[in-house]
Every structure is written in structure tokens, then in C-alpha cells.
Amino acid sequence: MYDLLLKGAHVVDPLNGVNGVADVAITDGKIAAVGRDLEGEAKETIDLTGLVLQPGIIDSHVHLGTMWGSPYGPRMLAMNGVTTCLDMAGPLDDILDNVPQYGAGINMAILQFASPPFTFKTNAPSQQEMIDLIDKSLADGALGVKLLGGHYPLKPDVSSLLVKTALERRAYVAWHAGTSEHGSNIEGMMEAVEMADGYPLHLAHINAYCRGAIKNELEETAIAIEKLKANPNIFCESYISPKNGTRLTCDEQGKIQSKVTGNCLRHFGFSEDRDGVRKALLAQKAFVVYDAGGYSDLMTGEAALEMWEKAGSDVGGSFNINPPIPRVQLAQAKRDDGSFVVDAISTDGGCIPRNVILSQGLSLVKLDILSLSEFVQKTSLNPARMLRLTNKGHLSVGADADITVYDYATQTPKASFVEGRKVLWNGEVVAKSATVICTEHGKQAIEARGMKAIVVDPGEQVKRIKAL
Ligand SMILES: [Zn+2]
């Protein structure tokens, strides 16, 4: 007797070569069988005829920390069919504290930001300060650390030492390229690749370095692709939305705090200060992220200016800064061995309102830039491997029954399941809490919070596989 039988969907599971109508049976939260017209009784049978069913969507770059928009990140992800996510900044305690009230039954891995002015006092912390931060973050349930170099940079040699120190401690390490010497652009990306020095590194949102800040955007994209081909130790994602995510905070002198916001203001012809933000908001070039009650949304124009001033400038923001062709080329590019240059499609969403893997990502399939099987590989199988989740990203018998179901025609999610439990159902999030993907050091802290922990070892090597 199965617990759940999902019947008649078009099932896409690249690892197992499945791409057609099939039934999926689930028992005890695991995949029990996949095949045409499965026999056998089930406690619950759901007819999914006409819909696509894939291993649960894994968004490998999101933000769940309230400071980036609102506490509704988990719900916004679940509403968009995501079952697992990698948070790329923390703050760790804020995210974990919010799980009882705002968790939506999804799996989350969290990287604590290793950046001034938040978790380091200066842009040149000592190695002991790094070790203290990494060890405490892992013990508290983080999977690793994130360098927010683009926004809040460290010195280059300090960034390099931080990456190596984190790897030595078998922490996951991701870097939004940029240092005190180079910005969040193609130069910063090349510098980060050099600084990684052959060690495995998750380099965040490659598209963000191909916005035409230094050279022509297509030239930058070609450089990024060549650099990644030559450095297979770099694992990465890029996103599909035209919108970025940043903060619009100004310091006491009225200067903009985030370097990325500075780049955006300059790009649109505004000054990198309080006056520039004011003008950009009124010109509807800058957007404020606000809590719309149950989700976060974007606002621009006069109302946004009012909100930004009321908050003393300390709010999340966004600009339409990503040109289209680099996003397409980065989604499609392959290595000589047939694997993807950019491993995964992400959103940089979560509580920043652009959880568009289905609503925009499926357009790549309709435009024949990716096959549906390749789309599934970049939105589930590859990011599962990056997170060392051997039991996710595929529908092998015995794998976790994490599943996303969607309408291909309208590019909308219809249902999702995490370990066989309904998460998105009838247009609502029906699950609570969260499962936290952490290292062996954080298991106890997560369980003490009453959450389930999945323990992985970020020190394990990831083997890249060719597009299936
Ligand atoms: Zn981000």
C-alpha cells in the first residue's frame, strides 16, 4: 500500500532518463516507484493529467533574512513551487527565529554573511576572527558563509584567506564577487576566480557581472563563460529576472552604503548618494522592497520615496539592471564535456519579489534555449549536487519525495511535496516549519529549535555531470 500515488503527469527526471507520462508512488516520504499505469493501492491518489511533474525545484540563491525585504521568503518560495533553497546571506538567527511563524515546510540551507559592517568590524579581519565566525555559524546551523563582496567588500587577500579558511573547516563558501580593489563586475569576477586559486567555490549570480559595467555586456558574457570553462572548480548559478536585489541605505554623510546600489545609480545617470536615490525613485528607476502583508512587493515613484525616507533610507531595493542576452547565453552555455558552464538557474529571490524559476525560466524552454530535461537539471539535479543532497534532485526509488508540479502552458506551479507531504496545494501553502540543511556541527542546534536537520558535508567533492 502506497501513501500517495500521483497519476498521469508528464514526469521529467533527467538522471533516470524519464521524460513522458508516468505515475509516481510515494511511501514513507520516499519515492517507491515511477512508471506507466502503476498497479497497487494507495491511501491517497491524485490525478495530475496534463501537468508536468519534476524533482522538487531547488533555488540555489535566495534571501530569507527580513532585512532584504520581509520575513515571508519561505512562503514566497513555496508559492512558486520551490521545495529547497540556499539562503545567500542570513542573518542566520533572524531566519531560524522566523521559522516557527513563517516557515512554509520547505528545506533551507543558510549561509551566514561574512562581511563588514555586519559580522566583521573591518574589511580586514584576522584569520582568528574568520575562524570564530565560521565555527559559530556552523554550530548554530549554517551550512557555511557568504562573502558579500559586491555590496560590502573585504580586501582581496583577506577574501582569499576567508575562502580557504572556510574550506579547511569544511564549510560551504559562496562569494558575490567584489573586493576593496574590484567591484561587482567582470573584473571582480575574474579576480574572485583567481583568488579561489583552484579551490571549490560557489560564485554567485554570474549574470550580475555581465551588465556592461566595464565592457560591452556581450563581451563580458563571453569572458565570463571562458573563465568558468577554464576553472571547473567554480560552481555557480545565474538568474533570469531583469531585476536585482540590493539595499538603498545611505550613511551619515549621505553616501550610498552598498557598492552594487552605487553601480546601479551610476548606470542610470544618478549620483551615488541620498540625492541620487531620491531622483532614481521619482524617475521610477529604483524600487523599494516592502512588506505587502504576507509577501513582499516592489514599489516605485513618490510612494516609494516616502517609504524610503520614513525608514531613514534603510530598506531593500531593486533596479532593472540585467540586460536580456547575457541571461540567455549564461543559461545555455556548455563545456566541451557537455556539462553546463553555469550549473544552475537561481532567482536571488526569496523575500525579494522575483521567484521566477517557473514563470520566467520555462520561457527558456519555450524559446528552445533549454530542453525541458535540461531545465529540470538546472533547477533541481545540479543544485542538489552543489548542496551535496544525494537524495534530492531525482526520482530514483528511495530518493526523498520532493516534487514540484506545474502547468507548462501558463508557467504556474500547481502543487509541491516535500518528503511526500503537501506544501503547495490548491493555491495555498499548507505546510509549516522547515527542514534545515546543515553540517554535523549544527544538527544539535537545529533539533533544539524543534526543526528537522539534514546533515551534509560541504567538504565532499562535487562531480559535475553532462547535460542529460
Ligand atoms: Zn543575493
Residues whose N, C-alpha, C, O or C-beta is under 5 A from the ligand:
A	BS01	ZN	M88 D348
